[in-house]
Amino acid sequence: MLDLRNTGRRGQGTRFRLFPQPFFLESYRDPVVVELPIPPGSLAPGPADSRMYAIRPIGKTRPYGFTETGALYLPPWSGPILPPPAADAQGHFDWLTPDDPRFLPAHAFACAHFVLDVWERFLGPVRWHFADVFPRLEILCLDGWDNGQGGFGFLELGENIRWRGKAHSFALNFDTIAHEIGHLLVFAHLGLPDPAEQSGEYRGFHEAMADLVALVAAAHFDVVLEEVLEKTRGNLYVTNELGRFAELSASEQIRIASNGVTLEEFAIGWSDEHDLALPLLGAFFDILVEIFQTLLVERGHLPASIIEFADNVERMQAFQHPIDELYETAYARDPAGFRQALATARDLLARYLAALLKALPGAPISYARIRALTVAIEGRITGGRFARAVEESFAWRRIGEVQVGPLLAALPSRSHIGSARTAVPPGWRKTGTVRPRRSLRKVRGSPERRCRS
């Protein structure tokens, strides 16, 4: 059971079952039990509390947002709904199983609450940007709508259709829900921008931050950390669930953090903010990996020479690289040590991102400013311990060095998941699984010199 409460004592929160990653992935066929920091018996049927509620509307034929006439269609839904699930006699919802139609809203509610609870550890209390109009977030599980979006007072979750992967409700996809909550967290700290201020880099940041919110939240599941490390043995640049977002099947996803995209590819212009987000998303993923690897070296799990071996990985694809054996041996010797190092790196990345969200208001958002702020934040948090990893990760992506070009012709309208817009999101574009066009960078200095409290 995963317990998110600050006390660490089980039995004082409300239990749910949820899928940390899509149920069609082999390792996640069965939901796990989580205990959210909500007193048992305090949730109304729905589930519902003072911050959010979930429903399955009947007869809702169009999503919230701007209508064809330009009118704004917003919650609350006033039509009929399917019977909502209620807690059992002990005040819990883990009695629901995936084959029960009432499982869907309970799962969506639990995922959204889980993400919010994780991030309030780093951000402090979050106030919805729509709180003056709507006191609660309305979570809707919709049938027959091939999409998902979060906006002003709502989180709508439709269905993935079979030709884009395995058919399932997005209400069962943790990453999709976490991504949308990520957009809402950005809005909560930055507010709603003037349309004239929504530059490509603003939109790209929104998408990257939403994915990073999902990454950090997913990494708070023990089963996810264990699965990632079992598959990669600690070499996180191998494609794994931690860096994949909104999987549509076992081999298809919308975005991937471990990508090889640099900002230079957008010097002549951009057409889709999801693509423009990839360099920034990749830079922060690189920072996570660099911190993780440095911790492994500092704590004696890996020799510093492993980074030098990795420098030649792209020229040695015809046979097994020595780095594989080194990681394999080291992980087998102390898997718990690897998990602890990854959890430490995860929390440090979350602290950087939380501080960044708090520092951004007051000036236009640009990738160059994000780089400068993150470097300064790293210095305040660790005294510069991982400054080189931060600087090199941004530099490799050419962030702060290349000017993003203008908006080019918009891509044809397509289904999408995730958007920085409040009502009608932009077109969706899927990116394939890409092995990074980078080698692991050399860790400078000896472990003894780098290790400090």
C-alpha positions in Angstrom: 0.0 0.0 0.0 1.3 3.5 -0.9 0.8 6.0 1.9 1.1 9.7 1.0 0.3 11.1 4.4 2.9 13.1 6.2 2.6 11.1 9.4 3.5 7.9 7.6 1.0 5.9 9.7 -1.4 3.8 7.8 -5.1 3.5 8.6 -5.8 7.2 8.9 -6.4 8.0 5.2 -8.9 6.9 2.6 -8.0 3.9 0.4 -8.5 3.7 -3.3 -7.3 1.3 -6.0 -5.6 2.9 -9.0 -3.3 2.0 -12.0 0.0 3.8 -11.6 0.5 3.2 -15.4 -1.9 1.9 -18.1 -3.5 -1.4 -17.2 -2.6 -2.8 -20.6 1.2 -2.8 -19.7 2.3 -6.2 -18.5 3.6 -5.0 -15.1 0.5 -3.0 -14.3 -2.4 -5.4 -14.9 -3.6 -5.1 -11.4 -4.3 -1.8 -9.6 -2.4 -0.9 -6.4 -4.0 0.3 -3.2 -3.1 3.9 -2.3 -4.0 5.7 0.9 -4.7 9.4 0.3 -4.5 12.0 3.1 -8.3 12.2 3.5 -10.0 11.1 6.7 -12.0 7.9 6.1 -15.7 8.7 5.8 -15.3 12.3 4.9 -15.8 11.9 1.1 -19.3 12.2 -0.4 -20.5 9.9 -3.2 -18.8 10.7 -6.5 -16.3 10.7 -4.9 -16.4 14.3 -3.9 -14.7 16.7 -1.4 -14.2 20.4 -1.0 -11.6 20.6 -3.8 -12.9 18.3 -6.5 -15.6 15.9 -7.5 -16.0 13.2 -10.2 -19.1 12.4 -12.3 -20.1 10.3 -15.3 -22.6 12.6 -17.1 -25.4 11.2 -19.2 -26.1 13.0 -22.5 -23.1 15.4 -22.5 -22.4 15.6 -26.3 -19.7 18.2 -26.4 -16.7 19.2 -24.3 -16.4 22.4 -22.3 -14.8 25.3 -24.1 -15.8 27.8 -26.7 -18.8 26.8 -28.9 -19.3 27.4 -32.6 -21.0 30.8 -31.8 -18.1 31.9 -29.6 -19.9 31.4 -26.3 -18.0 29.9 -23.4 -19.4 26.6 -22.2 -18.3 25.9 -18.6 -19.2 23.7 -15.6 -21.0 22.7 -13.6 -22.8 20.0 -15.5 -26.5 20.2 -14.6 -27.8 17.1 -16.5 -28.2 13.6 -15.3 -25.3 11.4 -14.2 -24.7 7.7 -13.6 -25.1 6.6 -10.0 -21.9 7.7 -8.2 -19.8 5.3 -6.1 -20.0 5.7 -2.3 -17.5 4.7 0.4 -17.8 1.4 2.2 -18.8 1.2 5.9 -15.2 2.0 6.9 -15.1 5.1 4.6 -12.9 3.6 1.9 -13.3 3.2 -1.9 -10.9 0.3 -2.4 -13.8 -2.1 -2.5 -14.4 -1.0 -6.1 -12.9 -3.3 -8.8 -12.1 -2.3 -12.5 -15.0 -4.3 -13.8 -17.4 -2.1 -11.9 -18.7 0.9 -13.9 -18.4 3.0 -10.7 -14.6 2.3 -10.6 -14.0 4.9 -13.4 -14.9 8.1 -11.5 -13.3 6.8 -8.3 -10.1 6.1 -10.2 -10.1 9.5 -11.9 -10.7 11.3 -8.6 -8.0 9.3 -6.8 -5.4 10.0 -9.5 -6.1 13.7 -9.5 -6.0 13.9 -5.7 -2.8 11.8 -5.7 -1.0 14.2 -8.0 -2.2 17.2 -6.1 -1.1 15.7 -2.8 2.3 14.8 -4.2 2.9 18.3 -5.5 1.7 20.1 -2.4 4.6 18.6 -0.6 6.8 20.8 -2.8 4.6 23.7 -3.7 2.6 24.2 -0.5 -1.2 24.6 -0.6 -2.5 25.0 -4.1 -5.4 27.3 -4.8 -7.2 26.7 -8.2 -6.9 29.6 -10.6 -10.7 29.4 -11.0 -11.5 29.3 -7.3 -13.2 32.7 -7.3 -15.8 31.3 -9.7 -15.9 27.6 -9.1 -14.9 26.3 -5.6 -14.2 22.8 -6.9 -12.7 21.0 -9.9 -15.3 19.0 -11.8 -13.8 15.8 -13.2 -15.9 14.3 -16.0 -15.6 10.7 -17.4 -17.0 10.9 -20.9 -18.0 8.2 -23.3 -17.4 8.5 -27.1 -15.1 11.5 -27.0 -11.6 10.8 -28.2 -9.7 13.4 -26.1 -8.8 14.8 -22.7 -8.5 18.3 -21.5 -8.2 20.4 -18.4 -9.4 24.0 -18.1 -11.3 26.6 -16.1 -13.0 24.5 -13.5 -12.9 21.2 -15.3 -11.0 18.1 -16.2 -12.6 16.1 -19.0 -11.5 12.6 -19.7 -12.7 10.9 -22.9 -11.6 7.6 -24.5 -8.7 6.4 -26.6 -9.9 4.6 -29.7 -8.4 1.4 -31.0 -6.6 2.7 -34.0 -4.4 4.8 -31.8 -3.5 2.0 -29.5 -5.5 -0.1 -27.1 -9.0 1.2 -26.5 -9.4 2.5 -23.0 -10.8 5.4 -21.0 -8.4 8.2 -20.3 -9.9 8.2 -16.8 -7.9 5.0 -16.3 -4.6 6.6 -17.6 -2.7 8.1 -14.7 -0.3 10.0 -16.9 -3.1 11.7 -18.8 -4.8 12.8 -15.6 -1.5 13.9 -14.1 -0.6 15.9 -17.2 -3.9 17.8 -17.0 -3.4 18.5 -13.3 0.0 19.8 -14.3 -1.6 22.4 -16.5 -3.9 23.5 -13.7 -0.9 23.8 -11.3 0.8 26.1 -13.7 -2.3 28.2 -14.0 -2.6 28.3 -10.3 0.8 29.9 -10.0 1.0 32.0 -13.2 -2.7 32.8 -13.6 -4.4 33.1 -17.0 -2.2 34.9 -19.6 -3.3 37.6 -22.0 -3.7 35.9 -25.4 -1.0 38.3 -26.8 1.5 37.0 -24.2 1.1 33.3 -25.1 4.3 32.9 -27.1 5.5 29.6 -28.4 7.9 29.3 -25.5 5.1 30.0 -23.0 3.1 27.2 -24.5 6.0 24.9 -24.8 6.8 25.5 -21.1 3.2 24.7 -20.2 3.4 21.3 -22.0 6.8 20.5 -20.7 5.8 21.4 -17.1 2.6 19.3 -17.4 4.7 16.3 -18.4 7.2 16.8 -15.6 4.4 17.0 -13.1 3.2 13.6 -14.4 6.8 12.2 -14.3 7.4 13.3 -10.7 4.0 12.0 -9.6 4.4 8.6 -11.2 7.8 8.3 -9.6 6.1 8.4 -6.2 4.8 4.9 -6.8 7.2 2.2 -5.4 6.0 -0.2 -8.1 6.9 2.3 -10.8 10.4 3.0 -9.4 11.0 -0.8 -9.0 9.8 -1.6 -12.6 11.9 1.2 -14.2 15.0 0.0 -12.4 14.3 -3.6 -13.0 14.1 -2.9 -16.7 16.9 -0.4 -17.1 19.2 -1.5 -14.2 19.7 2.2 -13.7 20.5 3.2 -17.2 17.5 5.6 -17.5 18.2 6.5 -21.1 16.7 3.1 -22.0 13.1 3.7 -22.9 11.0 3.1 -19.8 7.7 4.0 -18.2 9.2 6.9 -16.2 9.8 8.9 -19.4 6.8 7.9 -21.4 3.6 10.0 -21.2 0.0 9.0 -22.0 0.7 5.5 -23.4 -1.8 4.4 -26.0 -0.4 0.9 -26.2 2.7 -1.0 -25.0 4.8 0.6 -27.7 3.1 3.9 -28.5 2.9 7.1 -26.5 2.3 10.8 -27.0 5.5 12.2 -25.7 8.8 10.9 -24.4 11.1 12.7 -22.0 14.3 10.8 -23.1 14.3 12.5 -26.5 17.1 13.9 -28.6 15.4 17.1 -29.7 17.3 20.4 -29.4 16.0 24.0 -29.6 18.0 24.4 -32.8 15.4 22.5 -34.6 13.0 25.4 -34.0 15.2 28.2 -35.1 13.2 28.8 -38.3 9.9 28.5 -36.5 7.4 26.1 -34.7 4.0 24.7 -35.5 3.0 22.7 -32.4 3.8 23.5 -28.8 3.9 19.9 -27.9 6.9 19.5 -30.2 8.4 22.8 -29.0 8.2 21.4 -25.4 10.5 18.5 -26.1 13.8 20.3 -25.7 12.8 21.7 -22.3 11.3 18.4 -21.2 14.4 16.6 -22.3 16.7 19.0 -20.5 14.9 18.5 -17.1 14.9 14.8 -17.7 18.7 15.0 -18.4 19.1 16.8 -15.1 17.2 14.1 -13.3 19.4 11.4 -14.8 22.6 13.4 -14.2 21.7 13.8 -10.5 20.8 10.2 -10.2 24.1 9.0 -11.8 26.1 11.4 -9.7 24.5 10.1 -6.5 25.2 6.5 -7.6 28.9 7.3 -8.0 29.1 9.4 -4.8 27.5 6.6 -2.8 29.8 4.0 -4.2 27.3 2.1 -6.2 29.0 2.8 -9.5 32.6 3.6 -10.5 33.2 7.1 -12.0 34.7 5.3 -15.0 31.2 4.2 -16.0 30.5 7.7 -17.4 33.6 7.4 -19.6 32.4 4.1 -21.0 29.1 5.7 -21.8 30.8 8.4 -23.9 31.1 5.8 -26.7 27.7 4.3 -26.5 26.5 5.6 -29.9 29.5 4.1 -31.7 29.1 0.7 -30.2 25.5 -0.3 -31.1 26.5 -3.5 -32.9 27.3 -5.3 -29.7 26.7 -5.1 -26.0 28.4 -2.1 -24.5 30.5 -2.5 -21.3 28.1 -0.1 -19.6 25.3 -2.6 -19.7 27.3 -5.1 -17.6 28.5 -2.5 -15.2 24.9 -1.3 -14.5 23.7 -4.9 -14.3 26.3 -5.9 -11.8 25.9 -2.8 -9.6 22.1 -2.9 -9.6 22.0 -6.6 -8.6 24.4 -5.9 -5.7 22.1 -3.2 -4.2 18.7 -2.5 -5.8 17.5 -0.7 -2.7 20.4 1.8 -3.0 19.5 2.5 -6.6 15.8 3.1 -5.6 16.9 5.5 -2.8 19.2 7.4 -5.2 16.4 7.7 -7.8 13.9 8.9 -5.1 16.4 11.5 -4.0 17.0 12.7 -7.5 13.2 12.8 -8.1 12.6 15.0 -5.0 15.4 17.3 -5.9 14.0 17.8 -9.4 10.6 18.5 -7.9 12.1 21.1 -5.6 13.7 22.8 -8.7 10.4 22.8 -10.6 8.4 24.0 -7.6 10.8 26.9 -7.0 10.7 27.7 -10.7 6.9 28.0 -10.8 7.1 30.4 -7.9 9.8 32.5 -9.5 8.3 32.8 -13.0 5.5 35.3 -12.4 6.3 39.0 -13.1 8.1 38.7 -16.4 7.5 37.1 -19.8 8.3 33.4 -19.9 11.1 32.4 -22.2 13.4 29.3 -22.3 16.4 31.5 -21.7 14.8 32.9 -18.5 13.9 29.4 -17.4 17.5 28.3 -17.8 18.8 31.3 -15.8 16.3 30.8 -13.0 16.9 27.1 -12.7 20.6 27.6 -12.4 20.0 30.2 -9.7 17.5 27.9 -7.9 19.9 25.0 -8.0 22.5 27.2 -6.3 20.1 28.2 -3.6 18.9 24.6 -2.9 22.2 22.7 -3.0 24.9 25.4 -3.0 25.8 24.5 -6.6 26.4 20.8 -6.0 24.7 19.9 -9.3 25.3 23.2 -11.1 27.3 21.6 -13.8 24.6 19.0 -14.6 22.0 21.8 -14.9 24.2 24.0 -17.1 25.3 21.2 -19.4 21.8 19.8 -19.8 20.4 23.2 -20.9 23.5 23.9 -23.1 23.3 20.5 -24.9 19.7 21.4 -25.8 20.8 24.9 -27.0 18.3 26.4 -24.5 19.3 30.0 -23.9 21.5 30.0 -27.0 19.1 29.6 -29.9 16.2 32.0 -30.6 12.9 30.2 -31.3 11.5 31.2 -34.7 8.0 32.5 -35.4 4.8 30.5 -35.5 4.6 28.7 -38.8 1.5 27.4 -40.5 -0.6 25.6 -38.0 -0.8 21.8 -38.2 -4.1 20.2 -39.3 -6.5 19.8 -36.4 -6.0 16.4 -34.8 -6.9 14.7 -31.6 -4.7 15.6 -28.7 -4.2 15.1 -25.0 -3.1 17.9 -22.9 -3.1 21.6 -23.6 -2.0 24.9 -22.0 -5.2 26.6 -23.2 -8.1 27.2 -21.0 -10.9 26.1 -23.4 -10.1 24.7 -26.8 -6.6 23.2 -26.9 -4.4 23.2 -30.0 -3.8 20.2 -32.3 -2.2 17.1 -30.9 0.9 15.5 -32.4 2.4 12.2 -31.4 6.1 11.8 -31.2 7.7 8.4 -31.6 10.1 6.7 -29.3 13.5 8.3 -29.8 16.8 7.1 -28.4 18.6 10.3 -27.3 21.2 11.7 -29.7 23.5 12.3 -26.8 26.0 10.4 -24.8 26.1 10.4 -21.0 28.3 13.2 -19.9 31.5 12.6 -17.9 31.1 13.3 -14.2 34.0 15.6 -13.1 35.9 15.2 -9.9 36.2 12.4 -7.5 33.3 11.0 -5.5 34.9 12.1 -2.3 35.3 15.7 -3.4 31.7 16.0 -4.7 30.0 14.3 -1.7 28.9 16.8 0.9 25.8 17.4 3.0 
